[in-house]
Amino acid sequence: MNSFKITCIAGLVSVLAACGGSDNVSTASGTTPSSSSSIPVPSSVAAAQSGYKISVFAKAPGTLRPDDLLLHGGNIFAIAQDNNNNPDGTNVAGTTPQSQVIEYDMSGNVVRTFNVPGHPDGLMEYDSHTIWVSTNEDADTMIIVIDTTANTQTTLTPDTAPIHGGGLDDMKMLNGVVYTSASNPNVGAATATASNGVSTVPAVYSVTLNSDHQTFHLTPVLMGNATANNIPTNTQVTLNMTDPDSMAADPSGNLVVDSQQDSELVFVSNPGANQSVSVLPLTLYGNSWPVDDTRWAPSGNSFMLLADNKAQLIYRIDATAGFTAGTAYSAGQGTLLQTNTSTGVMTPVFTGLGTPHGLIFVNQ
C-alpha cells in the first residue's frame, strides 16, 4: 500500500477527532504550580563534565513514570506510565491502572491530562493540533490519536497482526510519512555470535490509515537483517536488530532507529525503495552500551528535557555556553551521554540517574 502522507489524510484525522469523546481528558483549573523549582535533584546525580546545569522541570503525579517527551503547541507533552499496565497490554492482577499523557506549560505546571489505554511508549506530533501515542510495545498494539484542540481522542488498531510478532514502540514522521519501530520481535535462537537471537523480521514499518477510520496498515520498510555500512569501519555488515526501540531524525534528514539491546543506532537515508542503511555501534569506556532516545542539539539557544522513568522526574539541562548545534546526546543506562556519531564513542555528561528515557531539545 502507499505510504501514509499528510496531504492524503488530513481529512481523515479531522473525522477521527470528531468521532472521539472527551471523557478521557482532564483540564486543570488554571495552571496549578507543580513546585518543580522546590524539588531537589537526587543526590545520586553527578556531573561528569563541566559546563552543564541540571534542575527538575516537573515530577510525574502519584506513582506514574515519565517516558517519551514532545513539544507541541508551545507546551510539553509527556507520557506518564502506570507500571501496572504491562507492555503487552495486560494489567497486573488485581489492579485497575491508568496511564496518561500529561501536558505541561514551560514552567512545568500541569495544563491537562489525557487518560490513555494500555502501556504508552511512543509520542509523535502529527500536525498542529494532533498527536499520536503508541501503546503496548510488546503485543496487542494500538495508536491513540489525540486532538489537542478539540480535546478528543480515538483508538486505532492494526488491520492484521504485525508480522514481526510483537508491538510498536516509537514513531517518527519524515517527509510526510509516519514510521514506527517494530519492538519485541520474534527472533530465532541465540548463537555464539548473536547472544540476543537472530532477527529476520521487520524492524521498521510505515503506517497507512485505512478508509474505515478505525484501523491502520503496516508496510515493512527495514528488515532486521538488512545490509548496512558500518560507519566507523566503512565496511558492509548484516544487521541483527533484535530490539528496535526509539526513533529520531538526524540533522541530515535520516531516519534513525535505536536497536537498544544491540547497542547501535541504525541510519536510514531516503527510506523506501532506494534507501541506504548504515549502522553505528555504541560504546562507553570500550564496552557496548545500550541507549534509549538520541537527539541532536538544534541551532539557536536551547535547553534539554530528559525524562527519568525510575525517579519519576523530568529534568531540565542547560549548557552554560549553549549547546553546540549538531551535537548528539543519548539517554543511557543511568547516564546522559554525549555521542560521537562518527565513532560511536560516548562520553558521560551526568551519571547516577535512574532510568533515563525520553529526551528532547526546546528552543528558547
Secondary structure as UniProt FT lines:
FT   HELIX           6..19
FT   TURN            23..24
FT   STRAND          25..32
FT   HELIX           36..38
FT   TURN            43..44
FT   STRAND          46..47
FT   STRAND          52..59
FT   TURN            62..63
FT   STRAND          65..72
FT   TURN            73..74
FT   STRAND          75..81
FT   TURN            83..84
FT   TURN            87..88
FT   TURN            93..94
FT   STRAND          99..104
FT   TURN            106..107
FT   STRAND          110..116
FT   STRAND          120..127
FT   TURN            128..129
FT   STRAND          130..135
FT   STRAND          142..147
FT   TURN            148..151
FT   STRAND          152..158
FT   TURN            163..164
FT   STRAND          167..174
FT   TURN            175..176
FT   STRAND          177..183
FT   TURN            195..196
FT   STRAND          202..209
FT   TURN            211..212
FT   STRAND          215..223
FT   TURN            224..225
FT   STRAND          227..230
FT   TURN            231..234
FT   STRAND          235..238
FT   STRAND          244..249
FT   TURN            251..252
FT   STRAND          255..259
FT   HELIX           260..262
FT   STRAND          264..269
FT   TURN            273..274
FT   STRAND          276..281
FT   STRAND          283..284
FT   TURN            285..286
FT   STRAND          287..288
FT   STRAND          291..296
FT   STRAND          302..308
FT   TURN            309..312
FT   STRAND          313..319
FT   TURN            320..321
FT   TURN            325..326
FT   STRAND          328..332
FT   STRAND          336..339
FT   TURN            341..343
FT   STRAND          345..351
FT   STRAND          356..363
//
